[in-house]
Amino acid sequence: MRKIMFLLITTVLFCGWGVNASVASVTPLYETVTVESNDTLWSIAASRTDDSKDIREVIYDIQQLNGIKDPGQIQPGDKIKVRSSVI
């Protein structure tokens, strides 16, 4: 009986660690970017992506992360978050 309990507890612990590790690995990381003069969301996204991604999706993601309703309203000195996986 003790062996069965030991195996059960060991299995539960190992499964818990596996779930924890996978959750931690998909947590997105962000970089803070300071908007420079003449920057647009398009130029910021273009400098942080390659041809494998649709730049419109990257721009949309930046807007959602930062609550930007009107992309034309970003100003020099504004700080915006960009996903590190995009960079």
Buried (B, 14 or more C-beta within 10 A) or exposed (E): EEEEEEEEEEEEEEEEEEEEEEEEEEEEEBEEBEBEEEBEBBEBBEEBBEEEBEBEEBBBBBBEBBEBEEBEEBEEEBEBBBBEEBE
